[in-house]
């Protein structure tokens, strides 16, 4: 089981391998979380937008592992772009999870999803949401705060006004889709980069070059792709509801050669 930790800028430790719950239905999420924890995962990632926070919290509380030993991430809805809405949003997540506190709370996206990729970046609105996160952090409701899907410009917008700097930036990263500039920006600003969709929304399983490279190391394509993001220095958050694959995805202690890392990065 891969069990390395990253240290956030405030001294909090976060497990570098997390279990994602995106698209896991509320009725299945508690069992999936319990299965993940039984396989050794100690980092569970959810969001208000996933509509499964209550079940995720139930899975943590019924896992047989102490609450303080599980790191739980959630996210403020991308559509909530005001201070007041963000304050109530954080409370809604706390109430749904019923875990006492949230270990990491992120702004899910700098833009509402319907406007993702558009020109307007909501600069003042995101700063207002960030203020609500800072207050939740100062009050102890959350142990760490960060951003998600923020590009370099969006990140600088928060940094310019932040009293508490973002500790994590979670964004899509996988073999064939690697924003090296954003990863380097995160490291330069002491923000831990976190990779969601390390399996490329399932597309990586269709790639013959990845299959060939995985065979070279005697691992699965999933294990290769998870290990790739970990060797980039990122936190990695794979997702599965299959108990065998949940366990399989924890076995990523092997090392990808520098040459193959270059190939995967440039694929």
Order of alpha helices (4+ residues) and beta strands (2+ residues): beta-beta-beta-alpha-beta-alpha-beta-alpha-beta-alpha-beta-alpha-beta-alpha-beta-alpha-alpha-beta-alpha-alpha
